[in-house]
Amino acid sequence: MRIGELSRRTGVSPRSLRYYEEQGLLTSSRSETGQRHYSDAEVERVSLIQQLFDAGLSSRVIATVLPCVETPGDRNVVELAFAAMTRERDRIDADIAHLIETRDALDSLIRANSRHQTTLTAGPVPTRA
């Protein structure tokens, strides 16, 4: 199938598909006129690539992990993919910890702002003369 058909079947733009190919995530054959042609198996591969991107993995990490899917019996490939996935999980854990700290700081600011709003709506306390 040509790039337009793959794009239509996967919902991924032709530009993204060309990027995937540049990054070594996707392969195609070329016609005599230079048009890209993809096999039906590439539909599933593009879906997997999309899932990995949606999970926050970079194209570099995806390129490390994908061979594990293609050659699950190759111990070297499996070990490299495992190391890459573990590093990514650790990075995501660190991002989550940072987001929790940021949320907690915002919660503190929201409470302080709420208390301040209460004093503003109460107005000034009259003094006796």
N, C-alpha and C positions, 0 to 999 in steps of 0.2 A: 504494500500500500504506500501511497505517497504521503508527504508530510501533512497535507491538508486533511486527509482521511484520518491519520493518526491523531491529529489535533481535534478533529470532530469527535472521534471515539473516546478520547481521554479527557476532553475539556481543557487541555493544556495548549497554550498558544504556540504557533509555529516558531516564534522567536525563542520561547523557552525550550522547545524541543531542540533547536539548533544549539542553544547554550548547553543543554545536557550532553549533546554530542561533542561539543568543544571541550567539555570537562571530562570526557571519557566515560560518562554514565550511560550512554546510549550509542548504539552503532547502527549504521545503515549501509546499504550497498548503493552504488551510483549507476544510473543509466548512462548510455552513451552521450546523452545531452547534459549530464551532470545532475539530474534530479535525484533526490534522495528516495530510497525505497526501504520500507521497514517490513519486518515479518509480523505475523499476528501475535507472536510472543512478546513483542515490544509493547503492546497495549498493557499487559500485566506489569511489565517492568516499569513503565511510566507511572502506573498507579502506585507501585512500591516507592519509587523515587519521590513522588508527591507526598506520600505518607511520611517519609523520612524528613523531607523539607518541612512539612507541617509540624513535626516533632521538634524542630529547631536545629536539626543537624545541617552542617555546612556541606557544600558539594565535595570538599576535600575528604570529609569524614564518610560521606556516602560512597565515594569512590573506594574507600578502604573496606567498607562493610559489604557492598554488593557482591564482590567475588565469593563471599561466604555462602551466598544464596546459590550462586552458579556452580561452585565446586565444594560442596559441603564435606567431601571426603579428604580434602587437602588440609593436613594438620597445620601447616604454616599459615595458610589463608585463614583458617578458623582462629588460630591464636592471635593473628594481627587484627582480625575483626573484633574478637573479644576485648583486646586491649583498647581499641578505638571506642567501642561501645561503653566500656567501663570509664574511660576518660570523659566521654560525653555525659554519662550519668552523673559523675562527680561534678562536672561543670554546671549541670542543671541543678543539682543539689545546692551548690554554692549560690547560684542565681536565686533559687527559692529562699534560701536563708537571708540573702540581701533584701529581697522583696518583703519578707516578713518584718525585718528590721525597719524598712521604710514605711510599711503599713503601720507598725506600732508607733513610730515617730509621728505619723500623720494623725493617728488616733489621739495622741497626747495633745497635739496642736488643736485638734477639733474640740477636745474637752476644755482646753484653756480658752479658746475662742467662744465657746458656748457660755462659760462662766462670765467672760467679759461682756458678752451680749446681755446677759441677765443684769449686770450692774448698769449698763447703759439704759435699758428699758425701765429700770426702777427709778432713774433720775437722781439728781443730787439730794443728799440728806439735808433737810433744813437745819440751820443752826439757830440757837436762841441768842437773842440780843440782850 
